[in-house]
Amino acid sequence: MIGSAFHPGFLAQPYWWEAAPPETARDEPLPKRVDLVVIGSGFAGLSAALEAARGGASVAVLDAGPLGGGASSRSGGMVSSGQKLVLTAALKGLPAEKQLAALEDSKATFEFLKDLITREKLDADLQLCGRFFGAFAPKHLETLKRNAETLHARTGVTIRILSREEQHEEVGSDYFHGGFVVEDYGGLHPAKLNRALREAARATGARLFSHARVLGTLRDGDGHKVSTERGEVRAQHVLYATNGYTDTSSAWLQKRLVPVMSYQIATEPLPPGMMDRLIPRLRMVTDSRKELTYTRPSPDGTRILFGCRPRALQVEPQRLALALRARMLRFWPELSPIRITHAWGGYVAMTADRIAHVTEKNGVMHAVGCNGNGVALMTFLGWHAAQLMLGRTNRRAFFADIPFPAVPPLTNTAAFVQLASAAYHLRDFTANPGEVVAERLGRPRRSTTTTTKEARE
Ligand SMILES: Cc1cc2nc3c(=O)[nH]c(=O)nc-3n(C[C@H](O)[C@H](O)[C@H](O)COP(=O)(O)OP(=O)(O)OC[C@H]3O[C@@H](n4cnc5c(N)ncnc54)[C@H](O)[C@@H]3O)c2cc1C
C-alpha cells in the first residue's frame, strides 16, 4: 500500500524546489562593515534588503542555511489580505482606532505584494484566482457566512456564499457543507517569488550569504557587532527576519514565538480533464477545521497540492504523506490511483496575541510572527521594517505600533504544541465525528460528488 501511493521518483522536499531551489552562496567572505545586516532570507528579509538597498544602503543578508530554504519556499503560496486578523478574536479589546489601523494595514499587505510583483517584474506566477472557504461540518456553515459578511464589510472584498449544492461549482467534492468564495484572493509560486526577490535584491546591490548562521548580536557604539559562524560583521542596523526558524541567537525573540510545523504533499500530474472536475475554477481551497486543510492546483494547473496544519511531531515524511493523502481521498476519492511525488514541511511562527510584529529591542529590529499567513504579510513587514530603520517613514503601521508580548512559559515547547494539536483534533472530532473517524481509518469517500440535482433530493 505504501509503495503504490508513491511515485518511484518520490522526494521528501518541496514540489516548488523543482522550479526554484534554494541557493548556496558561501564562496565570498562576509563584508567587515555594512549599513544593514538582515538575518533570514525569506520574504521578510529579502523584501527589507530590497527596500534598503534601493535607497542606497549597503546590505548583507545572512542565512543559516541555503538562501530561501525557510518557510517562504515551502509555503502553500495562497495570498490574501490577512483575513485571519479580521476573522479571529485577535483584535478584540483593542481601541477602535487600532482596530481600524489593523484592517487598513492588513489590506495594504496584499496591495503592497501585488504592486511589488508588478513594479519589480517578479516572476512569481501570481494568479488572482479566488479562494473557496469550505464548511467542514454542517454547523460551521453559519459561522462561515458570518465570516464572509464580515470580510466584505470590513475589507471590501467580493464574496459569494454557496450552499452545499452550489459548492460543486467550485470544488468537485462532497466533503464540504457549503462555504463561500472570495474572488479577490489568489495564489502564487512561493519559491519563484523567493528567487525573484533574491534577484531583485542583488540587482539593487544587496549581498546575500548562505550558511552564515548568526550566533548573536552586541551593541557596539551606535551600531552592532553581528557574530556569525563565518566571522563578524559590523552593522549600523540589524533586522531579525527569522520567523518560525528563530534560534538561540535571540533569546528575547524565542520567548515571543511558538514554532509550529505545517505539511504538504504534491501529486503527480493528473490525467487530462480531472482538474476540471476537482477544482473547476482553479481556486485556492481551505476548510474550517481547527486542524486547517489547505489545497490548490499547482500554478500550471496539472497537480494537486494538499496541506495541513498543525501537526506537532516531526515524523518520517512518507508516513506524514500517507496521513495527508488519507484526508485528500476524503476530499476526492478519484485521486486514489494518483501517486504522490513530493512531501515536505516547514515552520511557521505563532505569537501570543496572534498578531505579527515589527518591534525594536536594544536597537535591533524584528519582523516576525506570521501566524501561518505570511506570504503578503511578511513581505510587507520586511519592507516596513527597513523603512523604519532607515528613517524613510514617520508612519508606523499597526504591526509596528503595539507591544510584542512574550508567550506564556512552556507554550513554545514541542510538548505544548502537541497538546494544542490534540485539543484541535478533539474540536474537529466534536464538530464532525464521522468525518474524523473515516479519515483516521483511511476510508476514502465513496463518490466524488453528488450532482446538484442529487444533492437536492
Ligand atoms: C508548509 C507551509 C505552508 C504555508 N502556506 C502559506 C500560505 O498558503 N499562505 C500564506 O500566506 N502563508 C503560508 N505559510 C506561511 C508563510 O510561508 C510564512 O509566513 C513566510 O514565508 C515567512 O517568511 P519569513 O521571511 O518571515 O521567514 P522564513 O521564510 O521562514 O525565513 C526565515 C529564515 O531565517 C533563517 N534563520 C533562522 N535563524 C537564523 C540565524 N540565527 N542566522 C541566520 N539565518 C537564520 C532561516 O534559515 C530561514 O531561511 C506557510 C508556511 C508553511 C511552512
The ligand as an ORCA input file, in Angstrom:
! r2SCAN-3c Opt
* xyz 0 1
  C       4.095     24.401      4.690
  C       3.723     25.868      4.805
  C       2.621     26.369      4.122
  C       2.292     27.722      4.185
  N       1.270     28.216      3.434
  C       1.015     29.535      3.404
  C       0.055     30.069      2.516
  O      -0.542     29.354      1.715
  N      -0.188     31.421      2.552
  C       0.473     32.258      3.423
  O       0.219     33.476      3.426
  N       1.423     31.772      4.273
  C       1.719     30.450      4.263
  N       2.713     29.963      5.060
  C       3.447     30.910      5.912
  C       4.491     31.699      5.110
  O       5.136     30.852      4.229
  C       5.485     32.328      6.081
  O       4.757     33.177      6.911
  C       6.538     33.171      5.407
  O       7.150     32.505      4.360
  C       7.590     33.559      6.441
  O       8.605     34.286      5.780
  P       9.791     34.863      6.625
  O      10.651     35.626      5.716
  O       9.266     35.607      7.798
  O      10.537     33.572      7.235
  P      11.194     32.289      6.528
  O      10.910     32.216      5.096
  O      10.845     31.117      7.372
  O      12.763     32.597      6.651
  C      13.419     32.595      7.896
  C      14.887     32.343      7.618
  O      15.653     32.678      8.786
  C      16.799     31.869      8.755
  N      17.429     31.894     10.106
  C      16.903     31.491     11.279
  N      17.797     31.684     12.284
  C      18.908     32.213     11.718
  C      20.188     32.629     12.220
  N      20.482     32.535     13.525
  N      21.097     33.116     11.354
  C      20.812     33.244     10.023
  N      19.624     32.846      9.497
  C      18.680     32.354     10.328
  C      16.268     30.514      8.351
  O      17.318     29.688      7.871
  C      15.237     30.893      7.286
  O      15.760     30.800      5.984
  C       3.065     28.593      5.012
  C       4.174     28.098      5.714
  C       4.498     26.754      5.608
  C       5.704     26.258      6.358
*
